[in-house]
Amino acid sequence: MATQTETLRKQGPAAQPSRTYDYLYDKLYNVSSERDHARATFQANTTAVRVKKEPIYPTMFSELRHHPRFQIRLDQTDPVPRFINRQWRGYADQQREAVVRYTTFNYDPSVSVPPVQFEKTEATGRDRYRFFRRPIIPFLQQVPPEVLLATARQDPMAGPEHMAVERPPIPPFKTIMTQTDYRDSETQTDPYTPEYVIRPGSAPELLTLATLSYGRGLPAGLAEVEMIERARAKRAWEATLPPLSDTSQLEKRKRMMDEMERKEWSLRESEIEKLQEARLEVLKKLLIKREENHQELNVKRLDKLWSKKQQDKESRIKKIRNEHIKSIRKLTASRRKVENTLERRQIIHDYHDPSSQTYAPLTRLGIFLDRGSEQYVVKSRHLSTYQGLLELEASLPDFVTQPRIKAPKPANLTRAGFTKRRYRQERELTEMHEAIKAEQLRGQEPPKPLRFLQRIPKPVPRPPTPAIQVPDEEEEEKELAVIFLQQVLRGRAVQNMMFEGKEKRMELIAELRSTHALQNTEQTEKMKEMQATLALQRQRRLHEHKESLVDEALSQVESSSLGDMFDFLSKELIRLQEERRIHAFSMLAERQRRIREAEESGRRQVEERRRREEDEVFKQVVKVHQCTVDTYLEDIILGSVDKTADTQARQEIHQQADQINDVAHEIEDKRTQLDSEEIVADLVHCFLLPEVQKHTVRDKIRRQQRKYLVAAHNEIHKDGEEIISVHSAPTPTSATEPDTKPDTKPDTDQADKPSTSTS
């Protein structure tokens, strides 16, 4: 779609005057002459759109001038289909104008002017767009474009400043018209339905068709016409109905409505039957089509299988033939070299024979003469396509496709087809001359060539006769003896085989001798033997008959007794089986009863145990709940008791403290200096002196324990010090040691004295 837009500041591009192939497609596009038609054809075929850049793949990314990346090529594809007529459409008009001119200046009643054929126009359908035109709106452009392009500072057509402010701004672009790539008749889908207004109080009949649309009832067909007729009949029937206000006509109205309802139901049923029949027909067609598709698929499958089998057969036959040719070739080569002699290559013979390996090498030897022959194949559209062949045939002259050679007419024949007398006599003379010449050649012998002037080839010398080594006489005698022994053994073996065969088939030989006796005596003997044999057979049959009667009587007696016995035994067996079955049933029932009793007792025990457990659990839960309640109550009681006791103790302590405070305040108020000293003396005597006495007693006990510890220490270290003093030299400390020891007791005594005095 191309849109023409006008710019008010600058003139925009003009609309496209015509499309490329309007002279072929558009019926309203007229060309003045055949010359203009040829010019339009040339312009359409030489547009830049058909010039394409075809890349050269080996040098696609090259930047060199002598190795270009692409080449310019004219597209050979014709965008116009072949069924479009490419001739100028003015030929028919020229012919009609010529006929009109001829009839104008010449009176010829046999010549008639062809009428002008106009296309059928649908004013309310697809050709509706032809009956509209652009409305003429005055003052569409308030300001001409030339004024906008002027360089004046002030617009001469502009009004005052307040008017310029109120005026809406003019857009810089304005769409004048739109040109599509397709015609409106091609893009038209649903017909245009204009809006309408109904007059109050009127109900047009046309509004009943408002539900129909294009493709759904429009254009109207037979079904739509029947629907319209039924609607009209129903409206007429509704007009004949009695009014509801008339109570006397209610029964009649009800009866008429029932009849109409029955008619509608029957009509609906007929429509449903029609729809069902149409669906059945469609279903039948679909089934038939499906069967045809299945049949076609089966045929294709069979054809494919048959072709596959044929290919397999051909491949096998080809393989067998190749194997046969290979084996024949091997046999020929092996027979050619029976004596295992090597033959040298005959180069002259190879180059002289056109069928030798030099001129026609075999492919199986690894030489392919037609390798690379595809580069010499001529690939042309005129040879590979049918249309190209037609074009090639059309380009050839007529004398190539339509030969004009006539068969030469012999000169020795007349018009009636007979030979002329002169030529017939010449032919007879020629035949007679040939016969005489043949007789002469038959009587004369051809001359023999001279013997000494002819070269007589020498015969090929015969190969030497092979010689056989003469064997020794002793070895030859041994070999003959061995051969004779073999013959004797083979003859004896054949005799044994014949004797064994005769022994095996002795009965057959006797039968043949009995049936094919040749002498009368033998025949009489055979007859007597046959009569004796028949008599013996008769006696044997009588004896067998008597024995059979006796056996039959005995077997009847035995069978009756055995039948009774077997009947009794079978009944006893059945009774025993039934008794055992009943006993087994009773045992099974007893076992089932015991199993059920055991299961029931087990379930009862489990239930009792479960009940005891549940009772115990309930007791424990109740006990826990009771203990919890008791503990809770006890905690509450103890807490309340403690709280009450604490509160009461606090109250009593506060009371006693208040009393003591009152007494202390009274005593403090009444106390004198002497009372204060007595209180201090009591405090010193009660608190300070007992504490000092306690510390004194502790020190005394510690000193007493120290005395015993020092004595034990001296006893322990006395022996060790003596040994050390013996082995070591005397030191001043050892001399003064006895002096220090006696001083220990006085110290201790002196230390004890103050403590004693203190105590």
URJO-V95602 format. One line per field, one symbol per residue. ss: DSSP state (@ for helix, = for strand, . for the rest). psi: psi as a letter, one per 20 degrees, with the letter a starting at -180 (. if undefined). burial: # if it has 24 or more other C-alpha atoms within 12 Angstrom, else .. A space follows every 50 residues. Layout:
BEGIN
ss = ???
psi = ???
burial = ???
END
This chain:
BEGIN
ss = .======..............@@@@........@@@@@@@@@@@@..@@@ =====.@@@..........=====...............@@@@@@@@@@@ @@@@@......................@@@@.............@@@@@. ..........@@@@@@......=======....@@@@............. ....@@@@@...==.===...@@@@@@@@@@@@@@@@@@@......@@@@ @@@@@@@@@@@@@@@@@@@@@@@@@@@@@@@@@@@@@@@@@@@@@@@@@@ @@@@@@@@@@@@@@@@@@@@@@@@@@@@@@@@@@@@..........@@@@ @@..........@@@.......@@@@....@@@@.@@@@@@@@@@..@@@ @...........=.....=.@@@@@@@@@@@@@@@@@@@@@@@....... ......................@@@@@@@@@@@@@@@@@@@@@@@@@@@@ @@@@.@@@@@@@@@@....@@@@@@@@@@@@@@@@@@@@@@@@@@@@@@@ @@@@@@@@@@@@@@@@@@@@@@@@@@@@@@@@@@@@@@@@@@@@@@@@@@ @@@@@@@@@@@@@@@@@@@@@@@@@@@@@@@@@@@@@@@@@@@@@@@@@@ @@@@@@@@@@@@@@@@@@@@..@@@@@@@@@@@@@@@@@@@@@@@@@@@@ @@@@@@@@@@@@@@@@@@@@@@@@@@@....@@@@@@@@@@@@@@@@@@@ @@@@@@@@.
psi = ppppppphhqprqrqphrrgkhihgphiopphrhghghghgghhikqihi pqooqohhlhkqjqhimqhrqpqppipoiprhippjrpiigghggghghg hghgipooiipqppqpoqqppohjchkhhijqrpqooqlhohpqhhhhiq jqhpphiqbrghhhhhpqqpqhqppgrppriqqhhhipfqqpoqqrpppp jqnqhhiijhiqrpimipqqahghghggghgghhhhghhiqqqhhohijg ggggghhgghggggghghghgggggggghggggggggghggggggggggg gggggghghggggghggggggggggggggggghhhhmgjlpppqpngghg hhoijrhghmqqhijjpohjpjiiijpooqhihiqhhhhgghhhiqrhig hnqkpqpppqijqahijqqqgghggghghgggghgghhhghhhpqqpqqq giippoqpqpqqqqpqqppprqgghggggggggghgggggghhgggghgg hghhkhghgggghhhlqhqgghggghgghgggghghhgghggghgghhgg hggghgghhgghggghggggggggggggghggggggggggghggghgggg gghgggggghggghgggggggggggggggggghgggggghgggggggggg ggghgghggggggghgghhiqahghghhgggggghhggghgghghggghg hhhghhghhhghhghgjgghhgghhgirqpqhhhhighhhghigghghgh hhghhghg.
burial = .......#...........#####......#.....#..#...#...... .....................................##........... ...............................................#.. .................................................. .................................................. .................................................. .................................................. .................................................. .................................................. .................................................. .................................................. .................................................. .................................................. .................................................# .................................................. .........
END
